[in-house]
Amino acid sequence: MDALLPLFPAFLIGLTGGVHCFGMCGGIVGALTLGLPPASGHRLLARLPYLLAYNLGRILSYVVAGALAGGIGTWTAHLLSIHHAQLGLQILAGLFMILLGLYLAGWWSALRGLEQAGGHLWRWIEP
């Protein structure tokens, strides 16, 4: 029984990950599918290239983001002691979340440039 104990948290993480995918990825794929030209209709073969491109792009972006984060983390760990790097990243993440909350509440507009840059990028990559 003790050998199976670590499997329970892994199972719970899988369940919560599935809920996340249903809520986030499912909505995006649904909007993408509804935005397809009417000529494609409801045929799976007509939608398949769009769905494959979305999912391959999503997976590739996760791989690139993970590789960048891992590379930067490894590089930083070699330069600094890991405790200082971790503390610095925690402070940076906390500050960004506070600033993002203020921006979303409409109390601080300094992140508007970052959002506009994302808008320009989205116009370039949108389907």
JOCOR-V535506 format. One record per backbone hydrogen bond with DSSP energy under -0.5 kcal/mol. NH is the residue of the N-H (numbers start at 1). CO is the residue of the C=O. E is the energy in kcal/mol with one decimal. If there is no record, write none. Layout:
# JOCOR-V535506
NH;CO;E  NH;CO;E
This chain:
# JOCOR-V535506
4;1;-0.8  5;1;-0.7  5;2;-0.5  7;4;-1.2  8;4;-0.7  8;5;-1.0  9;5;-0.7  10;6;-1.2  11;7;-2.4  12;8;-2.3  13;9;-2.5  14;10;-2.2  15;11;-2.1  16;12;-2.5  17;13;-2.4  18;14;-2.0  19;15;-2.0  20;16;-2.1  21;17;-2.5  22;18;-2.5  23;19;-2.4  24;20;-3.2  25;20;-0.5  26;21;-2.3  28;24;-1.8  29;25;-2.8  30;26;-2.4  31;27;-2.4  32;28;-2.6  33;29;-2.8  34;30;-2.4  35;31;-1.3  36;33;-1.3  40;37;-1.7  41;38;-1.1  43;40;-1.3  47;43;-1.3  48;44;-2.1  49;45;-0.5  51;47;-2.3  52;48;-2.9  53;49;-2.3  54;50;-2.4  55;51;-2.5  56;52;-2.9  57;53;-2.2  58;54;-2.5  59;55;-2.6  60;56;-2.6  61;57;-2.3  62;58;-2.0  63;59;-2.3  64;60;-2.8  65;61;-2.7  66;62;-2.6  67;63;-2.6  68;64;-2.7  69;65;-2.6  70;66;-2.7  71;67;-2.7  72;68;-2.9  73;69;-2.5  74;70;-2.5  75;71;-2.6  76;72;-2.7  77;73;-2.4  78;74;-1.7  79;75;-1.6  80;76;-3.1  84;81;-0.5  85;81;-1.9  86;82;-2.6  87;83;-2.4  88;84;-2.4  89;85;-2.4  90;86;-2.4  91;87;-2.3  92;88;-2.4  93;89;-2.8  94;90;-2.5  95;91;-2.6  96;92;-2.3  97;93;-2.3  98;94;-2.1  99;95;-2.8  100;96;-2.7  101;97;-2.3  102;98;-2.3  103;99;-2.3  104;100;-2.8  105;101;-1.8  106;102;-0.5  106;103;-1.0  107;102;-2.4  108;102;-0.9  112;109;-1.5  113;110;-0.6  115;111;-2.2  116;112;-2.7  117;113;-2.2  118;114;-1.9  119;115;-2.0  120;116;-2.3  121;117;-2.2  122;118;-2.5  123;119;-2.1  124;120;-1.1  125;121;-1.7  126;122;-2.2
